[in-house]
């Protein structure tokens, strides 16, 4: 199975990325400039920013819960 610490790490990363999409899109846009040739499309990011943000927050919170429940 997956190590609970790995779940915690990825949960925190996804949670922070999700909140970044929701509250600080300027930081995400800077990251987007670096990655846009390989992973991201500007028009898609602008249209679906909140959807991606909430999805990442949900995934991050789920991974955090799964990791913490395995540790306790």
C-alpha contacts under 8 A as a table, 3 or more apart, distances in Angstrom:
res1	aa1	res2	aa2	distance
2	X	6	X	7.00
2	X	7	X	7.21
3	X	6	X	5.29
3	X	7	X	6.61
4	X	7	X	4.98
4	X	8	X	6.21
4	X	66	X	7.41
4	X	67	X	4.40
4	X	68	X	7.21
4	X	70	X	6.17
4	X	71	X	6.85
5	X	8	X	4.95
5	X	9	X	6.14
5	X	67	X	6.42
6	X	9	X	5.05
6	X	10	X	6.19
6	X	67	X	7.80
7	X	10	X	5.27
7	X	11	X	5.78
7	X	63	X	5.41
7	X	64	X	6.52
7	X	66	X	7.14
7	X	67	X	5.22
8	X	11	X	4.95
8	X	12	X	6.09
8	X	63	X	6.26
8	X	64	X	4.99
8	X	66	X	7.95
8	X	67	X	5.18
8	X	68	X	7.19
9	X	12	X	5.30
9	X	13	X	6.26
10	X	13	X	4.98
10	X	14	X	6.03
10	X	60	X	7.02
10	X	63	X	7.10
11	X	14	X	5.24
11	X	15	X	5.96
11	X	59	X	6.93
11	X	60	X	3.89
11	X	61	X	6.24
11	X	62	X	7.18
11	X	63	X	4.64
11	X	64	X	4.93
12	X	15	X	4.98
12	X	16	X	6.04
12	X	60	X	5.99
12	X	61	X	7.85
12	X	64	X	6.83
13	X	16	X	5.28
13	X	17	X	6.07
13	X	60	X	7.14
14	X	17	X	4.96
14	X	18	X	5.91
14	X	56	X	5.34
14	X	57	X	6.39
14	X	59	X	6.76
14	X	60	X	4.68
15	X	18	X	5.08
15	X	19	X	6.24
15	X	56	X	6.07
15	X	57	X	4.64
15	X	58	X	7.59
15	X	59	X	7.38
15	X	60	X	4.40
15	X	61	X	6.46
16	X	19	X	5.19
16	X	20	X	6.00
16	X	57	X	7.60
17	X	20	X	4.87
17	X	21	X	6.27
17	X	53	X	7.28
17	X	56	X	6.79
17	X	57	X	7.66
18	X	21	X	5.15
18	X	22	X	6.41
18	X	52	X	7.04
18	X	53	X	4.07
18	X	54	X	6.18
18	X	55	X	7.19
18	X	56	X	4.59
18	X	57	X	4.75
18	X	60	X	7.94
19	X	22	X	4.98
19	X	23	X	5.80
19	X	24	X	7.40
19	X	53	X	6.27
19	X	54	X	7.93
19	X	57	X	6.65
20	X	23	X	5.38
20	X	24	X	4.78
20	X	25	X	6.08
20	X	27	X	7.13
20	X	28	X	6.55
20	X	53	X	7.36
21	X	24	X	6.00
21	X	25	X	5.11
21	X	28	X	6.35
21	X	49	X	6.10
21	X	50	X	6.68
21	X	52	X	7.23
21	X	53	X	4.85
22	X	25	X	6.59
22	X	49	X	7.14
22	X	50	X	5.81
22	X	53	X	5.46
22	X	54	X	7.58
24	X	27	X	5.85
24	X	28	X	6.98
25	X	28	X	4.93
25	X	29	X	5.98
26	X	29	X	4.98
26	X	30	X	6.36
27	X	30	X	5.16
27	X	31	X	6.45
28	X	31	X	5.06
28	X	32	X	5.94
29	X	32	X	4.68
29	X	33	X	6.24
30	X	33	X	5.25
30	X	34	X	6.92
31	X	34	X	5.36
31	X	35	X	6.43
32	X	35	X	5.05
32	X	36	X	5.34
32	X	40	X	6.58
32	X	42	X	7.79
33	X	36	X	5.51
34	X	37	X	7.78
35	X	38	X	5.66
35	X	39	X	5.92
35	X	40	X	6.39
36	X	39	X	5.63
36	X	40	X	4.52
36	X	41	X	5.87
36	X	42	X	7.26
37	X	40	X	6.89
37	X	41	X	7.86
40	X	44	X	7.73
40	X	45	X	7.13
41	X	44	X	5.38
41	X	45	X	6.12
42	X	45	X	5.13
42	X	46	X	6.19
43	X	46	X	5.17
43	X	47	X	6.21
44	X	47	X	5.22
44	X	48	X	6.01
45	X	48	X	5.39
45	X	49	X	5.37
46	X	49	X	5.61
48	X	51	X	5.28
48	X	52	X	6.23
49	X	52	X	5.42
49	X	53	X	6.13
50	X	53	X	4.87
50	X	54	X	6.08
51	X	54	X	5.37
51	X	55	X	6.12
52	X	55	X	5.06
52	X	56	X	6.06
53	X	56	X	5.23
53	X	57	X	6.17
54	X	57	X	5.01
54	X	58	X	6.07
55	X	58	X	5.13
55	X	59	X	6.17
56	X	59	X	5.06
56	X	60	X	5.88
57	X	60	X	5.05
57	X	61	X	5.99
58	X	61	X	5.22
58	X	62	X	6.12
59	X	62	X	5.09
59	X	63	X	6.16
60	X	63	X	5.18
60	X	64	X	6.09
61	X	64	X	5.03
61	X	65	X	6.10
62	X	65	X	5.12
62	X	66	X	6.13
63	X	66	X	5.02
63	X	67	X	5.99
64	X	67	X	5.14
64	X	68	X	6.01
65	X	68	X	5.21
65	X	69	X	5.92
66	X	69	X	5.25
66	X	70	X	6.37
67	X	70	X	5.33
67	X	71	X	6.50
68	X	71	X	5.10
68	X	72	X	6.27
69	X	72	X	5.40
